[in-house]
Amino acid sequence: MKEDARQTWAYPDRFDFFETTRLLRTGNRDPSFQREADGFWRTARNEDGPATVRVTVQNGDEIEAMAWGPGAEQSLRSVPEWLGLNEPPWDLPPHPVTDRLFRDHTGLRLTNTVDVFEALLVSVLQQKVTWDEAAYSWRRLLEEFGEPAPGPRKEMRVVPTPRDLREARPAQFVELGVGRQQAQTLRELGFWARKLQEAATLPTADAQRLLQSAPGIGPWTAAVVLGHRLGRPEPLVFGDFHLPHTVSWALAREPRGTDERMAELLQPFEGHAFRVVRLIFACRIEAPKFGPRHRLRFGRR
């Protein structure tokens, strides 16, 4: 099927395409994202409508994107943000641990999906549950409320519209495996979506305050949205089950940490805290496990 729009970009020096885009997928069966050997397929929604985008690396020196659907042209304009192409190479403050880690990941960038509503849906589903549970709920949400993707990948799904969630009953979300509190928050987001989209262009501190003004959105969710999905380097993620242990182990070889200890260790990286967290994730560093294994994810939270 012929695409509706196509664009190419030069492959930047010191750029790791695959690790940078790894966290755009929510679980191995994410209906909105499919990884392939030379790139990925991703669905998106913008003011013009839904789109399916195919992004590939061509011969290691060019990135090509093809798009289908009413939102094709606008989605292609967002691809550089998705890939972090507009972010300069990281210039982290010197530190014996991050200096060593960064030597293996100098091409890492933060990704910005541009869509605050979608970022909130993904993050709310991760409140107070395991990663596997969140990925399952995300898949079921798209299967139940999302529409088939335009173009050749009809098995994929586009994120629901705010109206879809406004008109849903909380019980419908619960039937998909979503907790009752999160179900109510998802429905509320249908009413708040237009206002919250302003967070995409606000300074990070102002964006955090705006996101937290919405029902069910606390400091944890706001920070995850801004760091993981909207490409902000500054947020500190407090209230997470695992993250203080992970940061403490990575930076100080301390197997257990607190939010206070994490903040202390990240203080030298002011303005870059989430970049350091993303670097630790890229290196697959985990604190030693003690006792029963809790696979809680990064939840009012």
C-alpha positions in Angstrom: 0.0 0.0 0.0 1.5 3.3 -1.1 2.2 5.7 1.8 0.5 9.1 2.2 3.7 10.9 3.2 7.5 10.2 3.3 10.5 11.9 4.7 14.2 11.2 5.4 16.8 12.6 7.8 20.6 12.1 8.0 21.6 9.6 10.7 23.4 11.7 13.4 26.9 11.1 14.7 26.9 9.4 18.1 23.3 8.2 17.9 21.9 4.9 19.2 18.5 4.5 17.4 17.5 1.2 18.9 18.3 1.9 22.6 16.9 5.5 22.4 13.5 4.2 21.1 13.3 1.0 23.2 11.0 2.5 25.9 8.5 3.7 23.3 7.0 0.2 23.4 4.8 -0.8 26.4 5.2 -4.5 26.6 6.0 -7.0 23.8 2.5 -7.1 22.5 1.9 -3.4 22.4 -0.8 -2.8 19.7 0.6 0.7 19.0 4.2 -0.2 18.5 6.0 -3.1 16.6 9.7 -3.4 16.6 11.5 -4.9 13.5 15.2 -5.5 12.7 15.6 -2.2 10.8 13.3 0.0 12.7 9.7 0.1 14.0 6.0 0.7 13.3 4.2 3.2 15.5 0.6 4.6 15.5 -0.2 8.1 16.6 -3.0 10.6 16.7 -2.9 14.3 16.2 -5.2 17.2 15.2 -5.5 15.9 11.7 -6.5 12.3 12.7 -4.8 8.9 13.2 -1.7 7.8 11.5 0.6 4.8 11.2 4.3 5.5 10.8 7.1 3.2 9.7 10.6 4.4 10.7 13.7 2.6 9.4 17.4 3.0 9.4 18.8 2.9 5.8 22.3 1.7 5.4 23.3 3.2 8.7 23.5 6.8 7.3 19.9 7.8 6.8 16.6 7.5 8.7 13.4 7.2 6.6 9.8 7.5 7.7 6.7 6.6 5.8 3.2 7.4 7.1 -0.4 6.5 6.3 -3.7 8.1 7.3 -5.2 11.5 7.8 -2.5 12.4 10.4 0.4 11.3 8.2 2.0 14.6 7.4 1.7 16.0 11.0 3.1 12.7 12.4 6.1 12.9 10.2 6.9 16.4 11.6 7.0 14.8 15.0 9.4 11.9 14.1 12.5 13.9 15.0 11.1 14.4 18.5 10.2 10.7 18.8 13.8 9.8 18.1 15.5 12.6 20.1 17.1 13.9 16.9 16.7 17.5 18.1 18.4 16.8 21.4 22.2 17.6 21.4 24.6 15.0 22.6 24.5 14.8 26.3 27.0 16.8 28.3 26.7 15.2 31.8 28.7 16.6 34.7 31.8 14.5 35.4 31.3 11.5 37.7 33.3 8.3 37.9 30.3 6.0 37.4 28.3 7.9 34.7 31.5 8.6 32.8 32.1 4.9 32.5 28.5 4.0 31.7 28.2 6.8 29.1 31.2 5.5 27.2 29.1 2.6 26.1 25.9 4.7 25.5 27.1 8.0 24.0 24.4 7.8 21.4 21.5 7.8 23.9 18.8 10.4 23.6 15.5 11.2 25.4 12.3 10.7 23.3 9.4 13.1 23.1 6.1 11.6 21.8 4.6 15.1 21.8 1.2 13.7 22.8 0.5 14.4 26.5 -2.8 12.6 26.5 -1.3 9.3 25.3 1.7 9.7 27.7 -0.8 10.1 30.6 -2.7 7.0 29.6 0.4 4.9 29.5 1.7 6.2 32.8 -1.6 6.0 34.8 -1.9 2.3 33.9 1.5 1.8 35.5 0.4 3.2 38.9 0.8 0.7 41.7 1.0 -2.4 39.5 3.6 -4.6 38.0 5.0 -3.9 34.6 3.4 -7.0 33.1 0.0 -5.9 34.5 0.4 -2.4 33.1 1.4 -3.7 29.7 -1.6 -6.1 29.7 -4.0 -3.2 30.6 -2.5 -1.0 27.9 -3.0 -3.7 25.3 -6.6 -4.4 26.3 -7.4 -0.6 26.4 -6.3 -0.2 22.8 -8.0 -3.3 21.7 -11.3 -2.2 23.3 -11.3 1.5 22.7 -8.7 2.1 20.0 -9.4 2.1 16.3 -7.7 0.0 13.6 -4.5 1.6 12.3 -4.6 3.2 8.9 -2.4 1.8 6.2 -1.0 -1.8 5.9 -0.9 -2.8 9.6 -4.6 -3.3 10.4 -3.8 -5.4 13.4 -2.3 -2.4 15.1 -4.4 0.1 17.1 -4.4 3.9 17.5 -4.8 5.3 21.0 -8.4 6.2 21.9 -9.7 9.7 21.7 -10.5 11.8 24.8 -14.2 11.5 23.8 -13.9 7.7 23.8 -12.8 7.8 27.5 -15.3 10.5 28.5 -18.2 8.3 27.2 -16.9 5.1 28.8 -18.1 3.8 32.1 -15.4 3.2 34.8 -16.7 -0.4 35.0 -15.6 -0.9 31.4 -12.0 -0.1 32.3 -12.1 -2.4 35.3 -13.2 -5.2 33.0 -9.9 -4.7 31.2 -7.9 -5.3 34.3 -7.6 -1.6 35.4 -7.9 -0.8 39.1 -10.9 1.3 40.1 -8.9 4.4 41.0 -7.0 4.3 37.8 -10.3 3.7 35.9 -11.7 6.9 37.3 -8.5 8.8 36.4 -8.6 7.5 32.8 -12.2 8.8 32.4 -11.3 12.2 34.0 -8.4 12.5 31.5 -11.0 12.5 28.7 -12.3 15.8 30.1 -8.8 17.3 30.9 -7.0 16.3 27.7 -7.1 19.6 25.8 -5.9 21.7 28.8 -3.2 19.2 29.7 -1.7 19.2 26.2 -0.3 22.6 27.1 2.3 20.8 29.3 4.1 19.8 26.0 5.4 23.3 25.6 5.6 24.7 29.2 8.8 24.8 31.2 9.2 21.5 33.2 8.3 22.9 36.6 5.2 24.6 35.2 4.3 21.4 33.2 4.5 19.4 36.4 2.2 21.7 38.3 -0.3 21.7 35.4 -0.3 17.8 35.2 -0.8 17.5 38.9 -3.8 19.8 38.8 -5.7 17.0 37.1 -7.6 14.4 39.3 -5.6 11.3 40.0 -2.3 12.7 38.7 0.4 13.1 41.4 4.1 13.8 41.5 5.1 10.3 40.4 2.9 10.2 37.3 3.8 13.7 36.3 7.5 13.0 36.5 7.2 9.8 34.6 5.1 11.5 31.8 7.7 14.3 31.5 10.8 12.1 31.6 9.8 8.9 29.9 7.4 10.2 27.2 8.0 14.0 26.8 11.8 14.1 26.7 12.4 16.3 29.8 15.9 15.8 31.3 15.2 17.4 34.7 12.5 15.4 36.6 13.2 13.4 39.7 10.8 10.5 40.1 9.8 10.2 43.7 7.5 7.5 45.2 8.7 4.6 43.0 9.1 1.2 44.5 12.4 0.2 42.7 14.0 3.4 41.5 15.7 4.6 44.7 17.4 1.1 45.1 18.4 1.1 41.4 20.0 4.6 41.5 21.7 3.9 44.9 23.2 0.7 43.6 24.3 2.1 40.3 25.9 5.3 41.7 27.1 4.2 45.2 26.9 0.4 45.2 24.3 0.6 48.0 21.7 -2.2 47.5 18.9 -0.2 49.2 18.0 3.4 48.9 15.3 6.0 49.7 14.0 9.0 47.8 16.1 11.2 50.0 19.3 9.2 49.2 18.4 9.1 45.5 18.0 12.9 45.5 21.4 13.3 47.2 23.1 11.0 44.7 21.5 12.9 41.8 22.1 16.3 43.1 25.4 16.8 41.2 23.4 16.1 38.0 20.9 19.0 38.6 19.1 19.5 35.3 20.1 16.1 34.1 18.5 13.7 36.7 16.3 11.9 34.3 19.1 11.5 31.8 21.1 9.7 34.4 18.1 7.4 35.2 17.7 6.7 31.5 21.4 5.9 31.2 21.1 3.4 34.1 18.1 1.8 32.4 20.1 1.5 29.2 22.8 -0.3 31.0 20.2 -2.8 32.4 21.4 -2.1 36.0 19.2 -3.5 38.8 19.8 -3.5 42.6 20.2 -6.9 44.2 16.9 -8.6 45.1 16.2 -9.5 48.7 13.1 -11.4 49.8 10.0 -11.9 47.7 10.3 -10.5 44.2 8.2 -7.4 43.6 8.0 -6.4 40.0 6.2 -3.1 40.8 6.6 -0.4 38.3 7.3 3.2 38.4 1.4 5.4 41.9 -2.6 10.0 44.1 1.1 9.1 42.7 
